[in-house]
Amino acid sequence: SRSFAALRMTGLGFRVNDAGFLYLLNLLCFTLQSNTMEISARSIARLGIVLGTATEYIIRYNLRRLGGKLSRVQRAEWLHRCCGRGLRRLGIPVNVAGKFPQRGMIVSNHLSYLDILVYSSVAPCVFVSKREVKSWPVFGVMATLAGTVFVDRSRNVDALRVNNEMLEALAADAVVILYAEGTSSNGQQVLP
């Protein structure tokens, strides 16, 4: 049987941009207007919360690794705890309607960068992401530690490796999240 979960995020609005640094700024709700940047006290506080939570969980990850290498599922559980705490600290409520799947693949539209945080806060998830994310400030490190499957979209031969990594995660009863469009959108249409 199929399970469906409707996720609704409230409390933040931002623009989406694929550049790593602008991604960080957008996530923290900085307002970019005509090549100027207005930074509010709220944005600075959010930056502190995000960076503080990321630092805390990177330290926790490394302490946990002292006991040996973590599986991809254990890494997804680590991200689950991190995202749940981070969203609570930011005051972003997450409401789930329906039963979230315990394993399998979810193919989703990527409406905003909060999608990742929300999915991860609801349940441990393994994400499939474009390779460029790996080099983004803060979030590239977090994605790598979380066991994200990175795909090099410029190399067709990379599909076999990505397929095998996704199959391994699914065989370990993980929830694998794939954003089929490969980028974020406003949700008004499906991108090619």
C-alpha positions in Angstrom: 0.0 0.0 0.0 1.1 3.5 -0.6 1.4 6.1 2.0 1.1 9.8 1.4 2.2 12.7 3.6 1.3 16.3 3.1 3.9 18.6 4.5 3.1 22.3 5.1 5.8 24.8 6.1 4.9 28.1 7.6 6.9 31.0 9.0 9.5 31.7 6.3 9.5 33.2 2.8 12.5 33.6 0.6 13.7 33.6 -3.0 15.5 30.6 -4.4 18.9 30.7 -6.2 21.3 27.9 -7.0 24.5 29.7 -6.1 25.9 28.4 -2.8 26.4 31.7 -1.0 23.1 33.1 -2.2 21.5 29.9 -1.1 22.7 30.5 2.4 21.4 34.1 2.3 18.1 33.1 0.9 17.6 30.4 3.5 18.2 33.0 6.2 15.7 35.4 4.7 18.0 38.2 3.8 16.3 40.6 1.4 18.1 41.1 -1.8 16.9 44.2 -3.7 18.5 45.9 -6.7 22.1 44.8 -5.8 21.8 45.9 -2.2 21.4 43.7 0.8 19.3 44.7 3.8 20.2 42.7 6.8 17.8 42.7 9.7 18.4 41.7 13.3 16.1 38.7 12.7 18.3 37.6 9.8 21.4 37.8 11.9 19.7 35.8 14.7 18.7 33.2 12.2 22.2 33.0 10.9 23.4 32.4 14.4 20.9 29.7 15.0 21.6 27.9 11.7 25.4 28.1 12.1 25.2 27.2 15.8 23.0 24.2 15.1 25.2 23.1 12.2 28.4 23.4 14.4 26.8 21.5 17.2 25.7 18.7 15.0 29.0 18.5 13.1 30.7 18.1 16.5 28.1 15.4 17.5 28.7 13.6 14.2 32.4 13.5 14.7 32.0 12.3 18.3 29.7 9.6 17.1 32.1 8.5 14.4 34.7 7.7 17.1 32.9 4.5 17.5 33.3 3.6 13.9 32.1 4.4 10.4 28.4 5.4 10.3 26.0 3.7 7.8 24.0 5.9 5.4 20.9 5.2 7.5 22.7 6.3 10.7 23.8 9.5 8.9 20.2 10.1 7.8 19.2 9.7 11.5 21.8 12.3 12.5 20.4 14.8 9.9 16.9 14.0 11.2 17.8 15.1 14.7 19.7 18.1 13.5 16.9 19.4 11.2 14.3 18.8 13.9 16.2 20.8 16.4 17.2 23.6 13.9 13.6 24.1 12.8 12.4 24.2 16.4 15.1 26.8 17.3 14.1 28.9 14.3 10.4 28.7 15.4 9.3 27.0 12.1 6.4 24.7 12.8 6.0 21.5 10.6 2.6 19.9 10.2 2.3 16.5 8.8 -1.1 15.2 7.5 -1.1 11.4 6.8 1.4 8.8 7.5 5.0 9.4 6.4 6.5 6.3 4.7 9.1 4.4 6.8 11.0 3.3 3.8 11.0 3.6 0.0 11.4 6.4 -2.5 9.7 9.8 -2.5 9.8 11.7 -5.8 9.0 15.3 -5.1 9.0 18.7 -6.6 11.6 21.0 -4.9 9.6 24.1 -4.0 12.2 25.6 -1.7 15.4 24.8 0.2 13.3 24.3 3.3 12.0 21.1 1.7 15.1 19.3 2.8 14.9 20.5 6.3 11.2 19.7 6.6 11.5 16.2 5.2 14.5 15.5 7.4 12.8 16.8 10.5 9.8 14.5 9.9 11.9 11.3 9.4 15.4 10.1 8.6 15.9 10.6 4.8 18.7 10.0 2.3 18.7 12.7 -0.4 19.8 12.6 -4.0 21.4 15.9 -5.0 23.3 17.6 -7.7 27.1 17.4 -7.2 27.4 21.2 -6.9 25.7 21.2 -3.5 28.8 19.4 -2.1 30.8 22.7 -2.4 28.2 25.0 -0.8 29.2 26.7 2.4 28.0 24.9 5.6 25.2 23.0 3.8 27.6 21.1 1.5 29.4 19.7 4.6 26.0 18.9 6.2 24.8 17.1 3.0 28.1 15.1 2.8 28.0 14.1 6.4 24.3 13.1 6.1 25.1 10.5 3.4 23.6 12.4 0.4 24.0 10.7 -2.9 25.6 13.2 -5.2 25.0 13.0 -8.9 27.2 14.6 -11.6 24.6 15.6 -14.1 27.3 16.4 -16.7 28.4 12.7 -16.8 25.9 10.2 -18.1 28.1 7.3 -16.8 27.5 8.6 -13.3 24.0 7.3 -13.4 25.1 3.7 -12.7 26.9 4.7 -9.5 24.0 6.8 -8.3 21.6 4.0 -9.1 23.6 1.6 -7.1 23.9 4.0 -4.1 20.1 4.6 -4.2 19.5 0.8 -4.3 21.8 0.3 -1.3 19.9 2.9 0.7 16.6 1.4 -0.3 17.9 -2.1 0.6 18.7 -0.7 4.1 15.1 0.3 4.4 15.9 4.1 4.1 13.5 6.7 2.8 15.2 8.1 -0.3 14.1 11.6 -1.5 14.6 12.4 -5.2 13.8 15.8 -6.6 13.1 14.8 -10.2 13.4 18.3 -11.6 16.9 18.6 -10.3 16.4 22.2 -9.0 13.8 24.2 -7.1 10.8 25.9 -8.6 7.8 27.9 -7.6 5.6 24.9 -8.0 3.4 26.4 -10.7 4.6 23.9 -13.3 6.8 20.8 -13.6 10.3 21.7 -15.0 11.9 19.6 -17.7 
